[in-house]
Each structure stands twice: as structure tokens, then as C-alpha cells.
């Protein structure tokens, strides 16, 4: 057990700073202040972030932190934090760590007893969800589905019976293929496509999956998309809902690992299915090791 006193520290502080997803007026006063006062800004793309800093007249130095250099750069950032530096982490747009680099750096900071402070701010998923007209809670955020068809179909098979609203992200050049895969797996249900959020050409396309598949045949697809998909409304028989009832805890965990989850994720999902504590599943599963 660890307790973080965010502003009572002998180390530096790692700030998670969301940036606008389109409209620069969505930048908060606090976010600007943190970026101004930080010793360094860790940016996913320094060229992109430079435009933001120039707009708000922020002169703080930057270092690069992205998917391809996160191990080396992450160690460098941790060293700065241990030397009492204030680091602000930003992605190209929105909240760092949500389908953007950041999680590993946060985890390493916590492991080194460095306070991590997240600022509230712009996020495409919640922006789209609240305006979608689809039940907003409970919801499950997924992000980008796998690019390879076989892996994508496996994930959708896993997701299709979930009752909660599901949020996906997708790039314009893969949108048609992704929507078709969701329709083939989920069947027909409500979906909302949100594009160019907060920008001049912001648009919401509301309908069902069958209508959207037809629309995509002739639509001009531009911009990054957020997909809000209605959860499963069908009544699943108890025997199907408890598909795992003949499995041992270890077999249950192994099932999810075979589907591509890490052992940590598989243990968490198994505990959720069985409505038992993660510790109980962890201890049972690791006895065999």
C-alpha cells in the first residue's frame, strides 16, 4: 500500500497535462501555468507541441518522449524527477496515456515514489460519449482495435456480449474496414461516429451499424473518428453468461491469456467474471509456477 501526498515530496513531480484535441480555446489556465513553470516538457512530437507553446507564449524546453524511444527517454525523465525537476508530459492532443504514450512513465514514476499529478482537460472519448445520445454509463473504453483482421475479430468476439457502451478510436483510412468488422461481429445496434471534435467541421453521424456500413460506401471520410457503440441488449442465458463455470480458476486465466491478454489483465478479468478478489485469483494461478 502506498499513499501519495502530491505536494509533500522530496523529489520532482510528474504532471500529466491534457492539450486541446482541436480547439485551442480548450486549453485550461492551469495547464498553461504548469507548462510555463515546468523544468521540462516531455512531448510525443516536439514539432507539434512547439506550435502549441508558441501560441501560448511558453518558452519551456522540451524533450522527446514517444512510443519508439520511451525506454531510453523514460529513464532520462525519471533521473530528472529524482533530481527534483518538474516534468510536464503531453501528447499530440488530448490526455496522455489514453491511446497515447504515458502509462509506462507513470508506472515507473510511482515505482520510484515520485508524485504523479494529472490535470483535467480535453479528451475525445468523453466528449463524444456525452453528446452521442447513447447511454453514457456504464461504458468501456477500448481505443484502437488491432489492424490485422484475425486479431480484430478475436477482440470483437470478446467484446460483443458486453452490456456497456463501448468507445473505439479509428483513423479515416481504416474506418470502413473497422465498422464492417464491428457489424459482422455485433450485429445491428446503435452507433455514433464523431469526427473533427471541437473543430470547425465537427460532425456527429448517428444511426445503426447497418446504416453506417451503407453510408460508408459513398461517404468522403476525413478526420480522426471516435466511435460510440451501444452495448449488447440481448438476454444471455445463464449457462452462456457463465460460460466459464466448468473451468478451474487457472483454466479461466489461461483462456484469457490465449486470447492475447497479459497475465495481469487475465487475472483481473477472471476475478471480474467470478466476482471474487484479484488476490485470490493471483494466488491460485501462481501456485502452479
TIVO-703775 format. One record per residue: chain; x, y, z negated of N, C-alpha, C in turn. Coordinates in steps of 0.2 Angstrom, whole numbers, plus 5000, padded with zeros to 4 digits. Layout:
REM residues N
PT chain n_east n_north n_up ca_east ca_north ca_up c_east c_north c_up
PT     A      X       Y    Z       X        Y     Z      X       Y    Z
...
//
This chain:
REM residues 289
PT chain n_east n_north n_up ca_east ca_north ca_up c_east c_north c_up
PT     A   5004    4994 5000    5000     5000  5000   5004    5006 5000
PT     A   5002    5011 5004    5006     5017  5005   5001    5023 5004
PT     A   5003    5028 5001    4999     5035  5001   5003    5040 5004
PT     A   5000    5044 5009    5004     5049  5012   5001    5056 5009
PT     A   5006    5060 5006    5004     5067  5004   5007    5071 5010
PT     A   5003    5073 5014    5005     5076  5020   5010    5081 5020
PT     A   5009    5086 5015    5013     5092  5014   5018    5092 5008
PT     A   5019    5086 5005    5023     5085  5000   5028    5080 5002
PT     A   5034    5082 5005    5038     5077  5008   5045    5080 5008
PT     A   5050    5075 5008    5057     5077  5009   5060    5076 5016
PT     A   5056    5074 5020    5058     5073  5027   5054    5078 5031
PT     A   5055    5077 5038    5051     5082  5043   5044    5079 5043
PT     A   5040    5082 5048    5033     5080  5049   5032    5079 5056
PT     A   5029    5073 5058    5027     5072  5065   5020    5074 5066
PT     A   5019    5079 5070    5012     5081  5072   5010    5078 5078
PT     A   5003    5076 5078    5000     5074  5084   4996    5079 5087
PT     A   4998    5082 5092    4994     5088  5095   4991    5087 5101
PT     A   4984    5087 5101    4980     5086  5107   4980    5093 5111
PT     A   4980    5092 5118    4981     5098  5123   4975    5097 5127
PT     A   4973    5103 5130    4967     5103  5135   4967    5098 5140
PT     A   4961    5095 5141    4960     5090  5147   4958    5093 5153
PT     A   4958    5100 5153    4957     5103  5159   4956    5111 5158
PT     A   4952    5113 5154    4951     5120  5152   4955    5122 5147
PT     A   4960    5127 5148    4965     5129  5144   4962    5133 5137
PT     A   4956    5135 5138    4952     5138  5133   4950    5133 5127
PT     A   4951    5127 5128    4950     5122  5123   4956    5121 5119
PT     A   4961    5124 5120    4967     5124  5115   4965    5127 5109
PT     A   4967    5124 5103    4965     5127  5097   4970    5132 5094
PT     A   4968    5136 5090    4973     5141  5087   4978    5137 5083
PT     A   4976    5132 5079    4981     5128  5075   4986    5124 5080
PT     A   4983    5122 5085    4988     5118  5090   4993    5123 5092
PT     A   4991    5129 5094    4996     5134  5097   5001    5135 5091
PT     A   4999    5136 5085    5003     5138  5079   5008    5132 5078
PT     A   5006    5126 5078    5011     5121  5077   5016    5120 5082
PT     A   5014    5121 5089    5019     5121  5094   5024    5127 5094
PT     A   5021    5132 5091    5026     5138  5090   5031    5137 5085
PT     A   5029    5134 5079    5033     5133  5074   5037    5127 5073
PT     A   5036    5122 5078    5039     5115  5078   5047    5117 5080
PT     A   5051    5112 5077    5058     5112  5079   5059    5110 5086
PT     A   5055    5105 5088    5055     5102  5095   5048    5099 5097
PT     A   5047    5099 5103    5040     5096  5106   5042    5090 5110
PT     A   5040    5085 5108    5041     5078  5112   5035    5078 5117
PT     A   5037    5078 5123    5032     5079  5129   5032    5073 5133
PT     A   5026    5070 5135    5026     5065  5140   5029    5067 5147
PT     A   5028    5073 5149    5031     5076  5155   5033    5083 5154
PT     A   5039    5084 5153    5041     5091  5151   5039    5096 5156
PT     A   5039    5094 5163    5037     5099  5168   5030    5101 5167
PT     A   5026    5096 5166    5018     5098  5165   5017    5102 5158
PT     A   5021    5100 5153    5020     5104  5147   5023    5111 5147
PT     A   5028    5112 5151    5031     5119  5152   5025    5123 5154
PT     A   5021    5121 5159    5015     5126  5161   5011    5128 5155
PT     A   5009    5123 5151    5005     5125  5145   5009    5130 5140
PT     A   5015    5128 5139    5019     5133  5134   5020    5140 5137
PT     A   5021    5140 5144    5021     5147  5147   5015    5151 5146
PT     A   5009    5147 5147    5003     5151  5147   5002    5154 5140
PT     A   5004    5150 5135    5003     5152  5128   5009    5156 5125
PT     A   5014    5157 5129    5020     5161  5127   5023    5157 5121
PT     A   5024    5151 5122    5028     5146  5117   5035    5145 5120
PT     A   5040    5146 5116    5047     5145  5118   5050    5139 5115
PT     A   5047    5135 5111    5050     5129  5108   5053    5125 5113
PT     A   5059    5122 5111    5062     5117  5115   5059    5111 5115
PT     A   5060    5107 5121    5056     5101  5122   5061    5095 5123
PT     A   5059    5089 5121    5062     5083  5123   5057    5078 5126
PT     A   5060    5074 5130    5055     5069  5134   5054    5063 5130
PT     A   5047    5061 5130    5045     5055  5127   5040    5052 5131
PT     A   5041    5047 5134    5036     5044  5139   5037    5036 5139
PT     A   5032    5033 5142    5032     5025  5142   5039    5022 5144
PT     A   5043    5025 5148    5049     5022  5151   5055    5023 5146
PT     A   5055    5028 5142    5061     5030  5138   5059    5030 5130
PT     A   5053    5027 5129    5051     5028  5122   5055    5024 5116
PT     A   5059    5019 5118    5063     5016  5113   5069    5020 5111
PT     A   5072    5023 5116    5078     5027  5115   5076    5034 5113
PT     A   5071    5037 5116    5069     5043  5114   5066    5043 5107
PT     A   5062    5038 5106    5059     5037  5099   5064    5037 5093
PT     A   5069    5033 5094    5074     5033  5089   5077    5040 5088
PT     A   5078    5043 5093    5081     5050  5093   5076    5055 5089
PT     A   5070    5054 5090    5065     5058  5087   5065    5056 5079
PT     A   5065    5050 5078    5065     5048  5071   5071    5051 5067
PT     A   5077    5051 5070    5083     5054  5067   5082    5061 5066
PT     A   5079    5065 5070    5077     5072  5069   5072    5073 5063
PT     A   5067    5068 5063    5062     5069  5057   5065    5067 5051
PT     A   5070    5063 5051    5073     5061  5044   5078    5066 5042
PT     A   5080    5071 5047    5084     5077  5045   5080    5083 5045
PT     A   5073    5082 5042    5069     5087  5040   5066    5092 5046
PT     A   5066    5089 5052    5064     5093  5058   5056    5092 5059
PT     A   5053    5097 5061    5046     5096  5063   5045    5095 5070
PT     A   5042    5089 5072    5041     5087  5079   5034    5087 5080
PT     A   5032    5090 5086    5025     5090  5089   5025    5086 5095
PT     A   5021    5080 5094    5020     5076  5100   5014    5078 5104
PT     A   5015    5078 5111    5010     5080  5115   5010    5075 5121
PT     A   5004    5074 5124    5004     5070  5131   5002    5075 5136
PT     A   5001    5073 5142    5000     5077  5148   4993    5081 5147
PT     A   4988    5077 5144    4982     5080  5142   4978    5076 5137
PT     A   4975    5079 5133    4971     5075  5128   4975    5073 5122
PT     A   4972    5068 5118    4975     5066  5112   4981    5061 5113
PT     A   4987    5062 5111    4992     5057  5112   4991    5051 5108
PT     A   4993    5045 5111    4991     5039  5108   4985    5035 5111
PT     A   4980    5039 5114    4974     5037  5117   4975    5036 5124
PT     A   4977    5030 5126    4979     5028  5133   4985    5033 5135
PT     A   4989    5035 5131    4995     5039  5132   5000    5037 5127
PT     A   5006    5038 5128    5012     5036  5124   5011    5039 5117
PT     A   5013    5036 5111    5012     5039  5105   5012    5034 5099
PT     A   5008    5028 5100    5007     5024  5095   5014    5021 5092
PT     A   5018    5019 5096    5025     5016  5093   5028    5021 5089
PT     A   5028    5028 5091    5032     5033  5087   5028    5034 5081
PT     A   5022    5034 5081    5018     5035  5074   5020    5029 5070
PT     A   5020    5023 5072    5021     5017  5068   5028    5018 5065
PT     A   5033    5020 5069    5040     5020  5067   5041    5025 5061
PT     A   5037    5031 5063    5037     5036  5058   5034    5034 5051
PT     A   5029    5031 5051    5026     5028  5045   5030    5023 5041
PT     A   5034    5019 5045    5038     5014  5043   5044    5017 5039
PT     A   5046    5024 5041    5051     5027  5038   5049    5033 5033
PT     A   5042    5032 5031    5039     5036  5026   5039    5043 5028
PT     A   5038    5044 5034    5038     5051  5037   5031    5053 5038
PT     A   5028    5058 5035    5021     5060  5036   5019    5061 5044
PT     A   5013    5058 5045    5011     5059  5052   5004    5063 5051
PT     A   5004    5069 5054    4998     5073  5054   4995    5074 5061
PT     A   4988    5072 5062    4985     5073  5068   4980    5078 5068
PT     A   4981    5083 5073    4976     5088  5074   4970    5086 5078
PT     A   4964    5089 5076    4958     5088  5080   4959    5092 5087
PT     A   4956    5089 5092    4956     5093  5098   4953    5089 5104
PT     A   4955    5091 5110    4952     5088  5116   4953    5081 5117
PT     A   4947    5077 5119    4948     5070  5120   4942    5068 5125
PT     A   4944    5066 5131    4940     5064  5136   4934    5059 5134
PT     A   4936    5054 5131    4931     5049  5129   4925    5051 5125
PT     A   4927    5055 5120    4921     5058  5115   4917    5063 5119
PT     A   4921    5067 5123    4917     5072  5127   4912    5069 5131
PT     A   4914    5064 5135    4910     5061  5140   4904    5057 5136
PT     A   4906    5054 5131    4901     5050  5127   4895    5054 5124
PT     A   4897    5060 5121    4892     5064  5118   4887    5067 5123
PT     A   4889    5068 5129    4885     5071  5135   4882    5065 5139
PT     A   4883    5059 5138    4881     5054  5143   4874    5052 5143
PT     A   4871    5053 5137    4864     5051  5137   4863    5043 5135
PT     A   4869    5040 5134    4869     5033  5132   4870    5033 5124
PT     A   4867    5028 5121    4868     5028  5113   4875    5029 5111
PT     A   4877    5034 5108    4884     5035  5106   4887    5031 5101
PT     A   4883    5028 5097    4886     5024  5092   4882    5018 5090
PT     A   4885    5012 5088    4892     5011  5089   4895    5011 5096
PT     A   4901    5013 5096    4904     5012  5103   4911    5009 5102
PT     A   4914    5006 5108    4920     5003  5108   4924    5007 5114
PT     A   4930    5009 5112    4934     5012  5117   4939    5007 5120
PT     A   4939    5006 5126    4944     5002  5129   4950    5005 5133
PT     A   4948    5010 5137    4953     5013  5141   4954    5010 5148
PT     A   4960    5010 5150    4961     5007  5157   4960    4999 5157
PT     A   4956    4996 5161    4956     4989  5162   4962    4987 5166
PT     A   4964    4981 5166    4970     4978  5169   4969    4979 5177
PT     A   4975    4980 5180    4974     4982  5188   4973    4975 5191
PT     A   4976    4970 5189    4976     4963  5193   4969    4960 5191
PT     A   4966    4958 5197    4959     4956  5197   4957    4950 5192
PT     A   4962    4945 5191    4961     4940  5187   4961    4942 5180
PT     A   4966    4946 5178    4966     4949  5171   4960    4953 5169
PT     A   4958    4957 5174    4952     4962  5173   4946    4958 5172
PT     A   4945    4952 5176    4939     4948  5175   4939    4945 5168
PT     A   4945    4943 5166    4946     4940  5159   4944    4944 5154
PT     A   4946    4951 5154    4944     4956  5149   4937    4957 5149
PT     A   4934    4958 5155    4927     4959  5156   4922    4954 5153
PT     A   4925    4947 5154    4921     4942  5151   4921    4942 5144
PT     A   4926    4944 5141    4927     4945  5134   4922    4951 5131
PT     A   4921    4956 5135    4918     4962  5133   4910    4962 5135
PT     A   4908    4957 5139    4901     4958  5142   4896    4957 5137
PT     A   4897    4953 5132    4891     4952  5127   4892    4957 5121
PT     A   4896    4962 5121    4897     4966  5115   4891    4971 5115
PT     A   4887    4972 5110    4881     4976  5110   4883    4984 5110
PT     A   4889    4986 5108    4890     4993  5108   4892    4996 5114
PT     A   4891    5002 5115    4893     5006  5121   4900    5005 5122
PT     A   4902    5005 5128    4910     5004  5130   4912    5009 5134
PT     A   4918    5012 5132    4921     5018  5136   4927    5015 5140
PT     A   4927    5016 5146    4933     5015  5150   4936    5021 5153
PT     A   4942    5021 5155    4945     5026  5159   4947    5023 5166
PT     A   4947    5027 5171    4949     5024  5178   4951    5030 5183
PT     A   4956    5028 5187    4959     5033  5192   4955    5033 5198
PT     A   4954    5038 5202    4950     5038  5208   4951    5032 5213
PT     A   4957    5031 5214    4959     5026  5219   4957    5018 5217
PT     A   4956    5017 5211    4954     5011  5208   4946    5010 5206
PT     A   4943    5016 5206    4936     5016  5203   4931    5011 5207
PT     A   4931    5011 5213    4926     5007  5217   4927    4999 5215
PT     A   4934    4997 5215    4935     4990  5213   4933    4989 5205
PT     A   4935    4994 5201    4933     4993  5194   4926    4992 5193
PT     A   4922    4997 5196    4915     4997  5195   4911    4991 5197
PT     A   4914    4988 5203    4911     4982  5206   4913    4976 5201
PT     A   4919    4976 5198    4920     4971  5194   4916    4971 5187
PT     A   4915    4977 5185    4910     4978  5179   4903    4975 5181
PT     A   4901    4977 5187    4894     4975  5189   4893    4967 5189
PT     A   4899    4964 5193    4899     4957  5194   4899    4953 5187
PT     A   4902    4956 5182    4903     4953  5175   4897    4954 5171
PT     A   4895    4961 5170    4890     4963  5166   4883    4962 5168
PT     A   4882    4962 5175    4875     4963  5177   4873    4970 5178
PT     A   4867    4971 5179    4864     4978  5179   4863    4981 5173
PT     A   4866    4987 5171    4864     4990  5165   4866    4998 5166
PT     A   4864    5002 5161    4866     5009  5162   4873    5011 5162
PT     A   4875    5016 5166    4882     5018  5166   4882    5026 5168
PT     A   4887    5029 5165    4888     5036  5167   4895    5037 5169
PT     A   4896    5040 5174    4903     5042  5176   4904    5050 5175
PT     A   4909    5051 5171    4911     5058  5170   4917    5060 5173
PT     A   4918    5065 5177    4924     5067  5181   4925    5074 5180
PT     A   4932    5076 5180    4934     5083  5180   4931    5086 5174
PT     A   4931    5083 5168    4929     5086  5162   4932    5092 5160
PT     A   4928    5097 5158    4929     5104  5156   4932    5108 5162
PT     A   4932    5106 5168    4935     5110  5174   4929    5112 5178
PT     A   4931    5116 5183    4926     5120  5187   4921    5115 5190
PT     A   4924    5109 5192    4920     5104  5196   4918    5098 5192
PT     A   4917    5099 5185    4914     5094  5181   4908    5091 5183
PT     A   4907    5085 5183    4901     5081  5185   4900    5075 5181
PT     A   4893    5074 5180    4891     5068  5177   4887    5064 5182
PT     A   4888    5058 5184    4884     5054  5188   4881    5048 5184
PT     A   4874    5049 5183    4870     5044  5178   4866    5040 5182
PT     A   4866    5033 5180    4862     5028  5184   4863    5022 5181
PT     A   4862    5016 5185    4864     5010  5183   4869    5007 5187
PT     A   4872    5002 5185    4878     4999  5189   4877    4998 5196
PT     A   4871    4995 5198    4869     4993  5205   4868    5000 5209
PT     A   4866    5005 5206    4865     5011  5210   4872    5014 5211
PT     A   4876    5014 5206    4883     5017  5207   4887    5013 5212
PT     A   4887    5006 5212    4890     5002  5217   4888    5005 5224
PT     A   4882    5006 5225    4879     5008  5231   4882    5015 5233
PT     A   4882    5019 5228    4884     5026  5229   4891    5027 5231
PT     A   4895    5022 5228    4902     5022  5229   4904    5020 5236
PT     A   4900    5017 5240    4901     5016  5247   4902    5022 5251
PT     A   4899    5027 5250    4900     5033  5254   4902    5039 5250
PT     A   4903    5039 5243    4905     5045  5239   4912    5047 5241
PT     A   4913    5053 5240    4920     5056  5240   4923    5056 5233
PT     A   4927    5051 5232    4930     5050  5225   4936    5054 5223
PT     A   4935    5059 5219    4941     5063  5217   4941    5064 5209
PT     A   4947    5065 5206    4947     5066  5199   4948    5060 5195
PT     A   4950    5061 5189    4950     5056  5184   4943    5054 5181
PT     A   4941    5048 5180    4935     5046  5178   4935    5043 5171
PT     A   4929    5045 5167    4928     5042  5161   4921    5038 5162
PT     A   4921    5032 5161    4915     5028  5162   4912    5026 5155
PT     A   4906    5027 5154    4902     5026  5148   4897    5020 5150
PT     A   4898    5014 5148    4894     5009  5150   4889    5006 5144
PT     A   4883    5005 5145    4878     5003  5140   4880    4996 5137
PT     A   4880    4995 5131    4881     4988  5128   4876    4983 5130
PT     A   4878    4977 5128    4873     4971  5130   4867    4972 5126
PT     A   4861    4972 5129    4855     4972  5126   4851    4965 5125
PT     A   4854    4960 5128    4851     4954  5128   4851    4950 5122
PT     A   4846    4946 5120    4846     4942  5114   4850    4936 5115
PT     A   4856    4935 5111    4860     4930  5112   4858    4925 5107
PT     A   4857    4918 5109    4855     4913  5104   4860    4912 5099
PT     A   4858    4910 5093    4863     4909  5088   4869    4905 5090
PT     A   4867    4899 5093    4873     4895  5095   4878    4898 5099
PT     A   4875    4903 5104    4880     4906  5108   4884    4911 5105
PT     A   4880    4915 5100    4883     4920  5097   4889    4918 5092
PT     A   4888    4912 5089    4893     4908  5085   4896    4903 5089
PT     A   4899    4905 5095    4902     4900  5099   4908    4897 5096
PT     A   4911    4900 5091    4917     4898  5088   4916    4893 5082
PT     A   4909    4891 5081    4908     4888  5074   4911    4881 5074
PT     A   4913    4878 5079    4916     4871  5079   4924    4872 5079
PT     A   4926    4878 5079    4934     4879  5079   4936    4880 5072
PT     A   4942    4878 5071    4946     4880  5064   4948    4887 5065
PT     A   4950    4890 5059    4952     4897  5060   4958    4897 5064
PT     A   4963    4893 5064    4969     4893  5068   4967    4892 5076
PT     A   4962    4888 5077    4960     4887  5084   4957    4893 5087
PT     A   4953    4897 5082    4950     4903  5084   4955    4908 5086
PT     A   4960    4909 5082    4965     4914  5083   4969    4912 5090
PT     A   4970    4906 5091    4974     4904  5097   4970    4905 5103
PT     A   4963    4905 5102    4958     4906  5108   4960    4913 5110
PT     A   4960    4918 5106    4961     4925  5107   4968    4926 5110
PT     A   4973    4923 5107    4980     4924  5110   4980    4921 5117
PT     A   4977    4916 5119    4977     4913  5126   4973    4918 5130
PT     A   4969    4922 5128    4965     4927  5132   4970    4934 5132
PT     A   4976    4934 5129    4980     4939  5130   4981    4944 5125
PT     A   4977    4943 5119    4978     4947  5113   4985    4945 5109
PT     A   4988    4950 5106    4993     4949  5102   4991    4945 5096
PT     A   4995    4942 5092    4993     4938  5086   4990    4942 5081
PT     A   4992    4949 5080    4989     4953  5076   4982    4955 5078
PT     A   4981    4956 5084    4974     4958  5087   4970    4952 5086
PT     A   4972    4946 5088    4968     4940  5087   4966    4938 5080
PT     A   4970    4939 5075    4969     4938  5068   4963    4943 5066
PT     A   4964    4950 5069    4959     4955  5067   4952    4953 5070
PT     A   4952    4951 5076    4946     4949  5080   4942    4943 5077
PT     A   4947    4938 5075    4944     4932  5072   4941    4933 5065
PT     A   4944    4938 5061    4941     4940  5055   4934    4943 5056
PT     A   4934    4947 5061    4928     4951  5063   4922    4946 5064
PT     A   4924    4941 5069    4919     4936  5071   4916    4932 5065
PT     A   4921    4930 5060    4919     4926  5055   4916    4930 5048
PT     A   4917    4937 5049    4915     4941  5043   4919    4939 5037
PT     A   4926    4938 5038    4930     4937  5032   4936    4942 5032
PT     A   4940    4942 5027    4945     4946  5027   4951    4944 5031
PT     A   4955    4949 5034    4960     4948  5039   4966    4944 5035
PT     A   4967    4946 5028    4972     4942  5025   4971    4935 5024
PT     A   4964    4933 5024    4963     4926  5023   4964    4922 5030
PT     A   4963    4926 5036    4964     4923  5042   4972    4923 5043
PT     A   4975    4928 5041    4983     4928  5042   4986    4923 5038
PT     A   4984    4922 5032    4987     4916  5028   4986    4910 5031
PT     A   4980    4908 5033    4978     4902  5036   4982    4901 5042
PT     A   4982    4906 5046    4986     4905  5053   4993    4904 5052
PT     A   4996    4908 5047    5004     4907  5047   5006    4902 5042
PT     A   5002    4898 5039    5004     4892  5036   5007    4887 5040
PT     A   5005    4887 5046    5007     4882  5051   5014    4883 5053
PT     A   5017    4890 5052    5023     4892  5055   5029    4890 5050
//
